[in-house]
Structures are given as structure tokens and as C-alpha cells.
Amino acid sequence: MPQYDLLLQNGHVIDPQNSIDKVNDIAIANGKIAYITENIPAAEAEKVVDVGGLYVTPGLVDIHVHAYAGTGARNAYCGDRSVYPDGFNFRTGVTTVLDVGSSGWRNFPDFKDRVIDRAKTRVLALLNIVGHGMGGGAIEQNTADMDAKTTAEVAEQYPDIVVGIKTAHYSGPEWIAVDRAVEAGKLTNLPVMIDFGAFRPERPYQELVLEHLRPGDISTHMYLSRVPLFDENGKLLPYLAEARNRGIKFDVGHGGGSFAWSQAIPAIQQGWIPDSISTDLHVGSMNAGMKDMATTMSKILNQGISLFDVVKMSTIAPAMMVNRPEFGHLSVGAKADVAVLKLNKGEFGFLDVRNARFVGTQKLECELTLLDGKVEWDLNGRAGVDWQQFYDVPRVAS
């Protein structure tokens, strides 16, 4: 009797957590990784899928999405722009997502009931420091609704889901949104992610990452046009290295307005590379230059970053940034969340948020996604059964 439920054969396995970067077979049993080595006999598995010529990675971990969709979001900004998790992520290789502040303490229970509890995708969340969440306009400018203590109390009620605090889009001259988010982070011992919102001279970005954020806190939208990256000679400003040395993490957070080639290309050339790759997924970004996780990864890959490092930035690194070490790797005994990716070679155009085009030579595409060892996306039917065999149709001699 076969001892494995599924066997992925002949794929090039990239698992940065375990320093694996070679052709291996992966055996899966009871929804978990059972064995990784070369040449596992096909007879030992109930089902065998040949993934030769493809890359097999941990399920991708996207730590910047907006998933609080539908009428439950209570406001048009999130309800109309967010994306239900299962409707998009599996086809891009993503098995775990982090909703970043679409809800606050007031409406998180509704988000949990309507979306998180009903999704197959593993959905984690950051609580917005604004109690009403990411409502846009006056909702996010209401400092009276930025309650660190209550935010912390609600976060602690849901420790398996809420992994941090978020602030975004505040446009006032004060540091109140940042400081109250950090206060909630201190009360819960959780990281804070900052979308700095409107840039103002009273609140310089350098001061944010050098003085207000703590080690382990995350600055997203790292290639946003307004982030001061270069001096008058085009050289990286030294405060960036200082902030990274302090332990601040920097996330791509591509989105519909936060990734410019004029920032990303010269910054990466000078070594300013992401700690994590993320999409800032919403209906605007997915239908514009960002498109999906695989495309966003491809943009970084085409700047000379190795595929191994790009996979690391999209799996174990973001998982560790939000203190979820159980995700983002293929260790024996781990949940069998797996992405099978094809690396296409040729000429491909990639757009930034202003529709500026960069031509690259490599593009990742998701062929197969497994969650808990079950196939959730299969682009070319690799895990399927030949139709004649399935229907027991006699083959006609030619």
C-alpha cells in the first residue's frame, strides 16, 4: 500500500529555510511534507505528478493584501476594492496572505466572520490603529478613533490571526497615527507596518525609520516615488543602511501607486533590496501594473536578484517578519503548502504604477498550488488523469 498521498517528481526545489536549491522529489502524506530527496519511487505514492523543468517552492506568503471585501466592509474604500482571498491567490502560488489594516478593532469581528473564517487561503491580519479600519477620507484622519489600548485588547483576543498593527494614509502634521500604532505594538509585543501616507516636512521619513519605529517594525512601499532614497548625485542616502541596521524591515508593497522603476532599478543596483516582496493586492493593482505575486517577484528577479533570494523574500522571510515560522518552508512535518512555478525565458514587458515599461528576460508563472497537500490550482492539468483513462474510453488504433 502506498505510504504517500502525493509525490512531486523531478522538480527543482528551492527552500531557502533549509538551504535546498536542487532537483529533488517531494512526498506528501496527511497534508504535510513527508520526505524530500532524490528519486523517491513512484510506487510509494498514491498519485504522482511530474514537475520536471519547473521550480517547486514553499507556498508563497504575501504580507500586503486587502481582503476585507463585500458589504461587510461597511465602506466603499475596502468593500469595493478588496479581493476575496480564494478568488485570486491560489492561481498565483500564494497560500498565505496578510490583510494589512483593512479592518480595525471595531469591524475586525465582521471581517473574521465574513471572509477569514470562510476562506481556504490562510488569512492573517494587521489591525488598523483606526477603529473603523481603512475607510478612506475622513475615517482615516480621525485621531479620536486611534485607540492603542482597545486595539491591543482586540488583537490579543485573536492571537492566531492578528499578527500586528497597521497605520496608513494619515495626512496630518503630527506623529499621532504612527506613535499610537507603535504603542499598540508595544502593548501586544507585535510588529507594526507603516504605510506613511502623505509625506510632510513636519514628519520626515528618515525620522520615522530612525526614531519612531522599533526593530522588527515594517516600512512598506519601499520603492514609492516619494520615499527619499538618493542624494543629488543619485547615490543611496546613508540613513537607509542605518535604519536596516536598527532592525527596520522594508517591504515592496507594490500596489497601484507605490512602485516606480525610477526608484526600484537604481536602488537595487546599489544594493537596496527588499526584505519581503508583496503585492498590495486590490482590484486596482491586480488589473494594472502589479498584476499578481509572480509578476511582482519577476520584477525583482529581472534586476539581477537570484531566484533563490526572490523565493526567500516571498516565503520564509515574510513569514518570519510576522512571527509565523510554521509557514514559508518545506521542512518535513510542515504543512504541505507548495507552489510550482515555471520560469519562462524570452522578452517580457513589466509596468510600474505609472505605466512605465521595463523589458525583462524572465517571467515566473504559477503552474500548480497545493494547500495542505491538496491541489487548489492546476494551470495545465498536471495533476489530472488522462480523459480516456478517466472515462475508460477504448483507444482507437491509428
Secondary structure, 3 states (H helix, E strand, C coil): CCCEEEEEEEEEEEEHHHCEEEEEEEEEECCEEEEEECCCCHHHEEEEEECCCCEEEECEEEEEECCCCCHHHCCHHHHCCCCCHHHCCHHHCEEEEEEEEEEECCCHHHHHHHCHHHCCCEEEEEEECECCCCCCCHHHHCHHHECHHHHHHHHHHCCCCEEEEEEECCCCCCCHHHHHHHHHHHHHCCCEEEECCCCECCECHHHHHHHHCCCCCEECCCECCCCCCECCCCCECHHHHHHHHHCCEEECCCCCCCECHHHHHHHHHCCCCCCECCCCECHHHHCCCCCCHHHHHHHHHCCCCCHHHHHHHCCHHHHHHCCCCCCCCCCCCCECCEEEEEEEEEEEEEECCCCCEEEEEEEEEEEEEEECCEEEEECCCCCCCCHHHHCCCCCCCC
